[in-house]
Amino acid sequence: MSIFLILATLWNSTQQLEVQLLGKTSISGTASDLSSMKNLLEDKSPNNRLGGFGSAIAYTGQGNKYLLLPDRGPGDGANSYSCRFHLAEITVLTSGKIDFKLLKTTLLKTPEGNPLTGLSKGFGPSGNRFDPEGIRGLKNGSILISDEYGPSVWLFDSTGKLKHKFIIPEKFLIQNKSDHAEKEFPPSNKKGRVTNKGFEGIAISPDQKKWLAALQGSLIQDRNPSNSDLKTNGNNLRFLETSIEGKHLREIVYKMESAKNGVSEILAIGEEDYLVLERDGDAGESAGYKKIFRISTKNATDVSKILELPAPMLPVGIVPVTKTLFLDLLNPKFGLKGKNFPAKIEGLAFGPDLPDGRRLLIITTDNDFKPDEPSWIYAFAVKID
């Protein structure tokens, strides 16, 4: 039975609601994927653990099938985890239950067929150190994945083999890479992405002619010079807009509501219209900020030629993206806030359109591969004008 028939009764009585929580489910932190990998990693965790799959999600456009993307694996880069993506079926039922069925696991590989690894010291000759954080599918079957290590954006075929690496502007890159985060901080590097704050999310326009990659935190040179704590972001984040052929179109500024937040995902609504997930890093009762904003990039200033955007104020004449609150996950009406609320809300994807004209929004979480912490999937019906 299709999702349209399954949910018709529920939606007919709630057509006037703009945002409605349809259901939620959790997946055990000890669940296995379909990679058939039998080895244990350096920390003795299995290399076939499904955990972390909610780091990113993308709708395939077919039925209830979605692509799911784990990041670099357990231990924050301490393990030689084999990078991969999954294909899963996610079906929302009228009862509020969400059925989850894993269909396939695909390993990511270099053009030579070597595995990409989440290991932070994996500086291979083919550049096989990879921290995948955002995923979007193309109509031709190719898959666009953003990476925090670079930061980079790579294009893969449906078998997981690397096809193309997009050139990223120099200001986003660090000169001195290291497997130790503190050795990538100033004074070793005076510009570029901060460790673990590279391209956390990626969106592709509906016409699939361009992509927009979002940093999780501001670049080193875009931070408040008086703030030496690189665990705290600046307010000004650069989003990189690039054509699917690789031509850089713009760099635009997204101003965060707090320097303590970070951006975890970006999802296209239209050619200049996106959803952006901005959150803090706290879980449970301490969680204080988990919001999705609707932004417009239409009138945003191109800052490609501006090397530094030190927080908190933007230079005179620089116009950031406009933003309005779209969804607050901690709003009491949803009943999600509480001791079990996860820290890492990270994935956003629209599913198939709903019978009442609203859209299905799937939100996923990253459990950092912790066996005692589940991964969550939330389903919302949202109105998009």
Beta strands, then each sheet from edge to edge (+ up, - down):
strand 1: 19-27
strand 2: 56-59
strand 3: 65-69
strand 4: 84-92
strand 5: 98-107
strand 6: 132-137
strand 7: 143-147
strand 8: 152-156
strand 9: 162-165
strand 10: 199-204
strand 11: 210-215
strand 12: 236-243
strand 13: 248-255
strand 14: 262-268
strand 15: 273-279
strand 16: 290-296
strand 17: 322-328
strand 18: 345-353
strand 19: 359-365
strand 20: 375-382
sheet 1: 1+ 20- 19+ 18-
sheet 2: 2+ 3- 4+ 5-
sheet 3: 6+ 7- 8+ 9-
sheet 4: 10+ 11- 12+ 13-
sheet 5: 14+ 15- 16+ 17-
end
